[in-house]
Amino acid sequence: MYDKIHCLADDEATRDEWIAVLRLMGVAIAVYCGSRFGDSPAFERAARAVGTAIGEAGDTLVYGGGRVGLMGAVADATLAAGG
């Protein structure tokens, strides 16, 4: 399982790999990240990719309720993808 999760840190990870890993991990997924976007646009892209994968996999996002920054991007993308 670690190898599957570790691949998510690579820029080469595909959407299908994200979905496959999320399905292995279960139904409710907790995400903790910043209330800002950080210094690189890649952080926001990654947050949206995580949220999209969670939603497309039909899983539930568990988070602290932030609506801004990276946390908001994950939440918005999850909802937009049907999560």
Sequence and secondary structure as in RCSB ss.txt:
>XXXX:A:sequence
MYDKIHCLADDEATRDEWIAVLRLMGVAIAVYCGSRFGDSPAFERAARAVGTAIGEAGDTLVYGGGRVGLMGAVA
DATLAAGG
>XXXX:A:secstr
 HHHHHGGGSTT  HHHHHHHHHHH SEEE    SS  S HHHHHHHHHHHHHHHHTT EEE     SHHHHHHH
HHHHHTT 
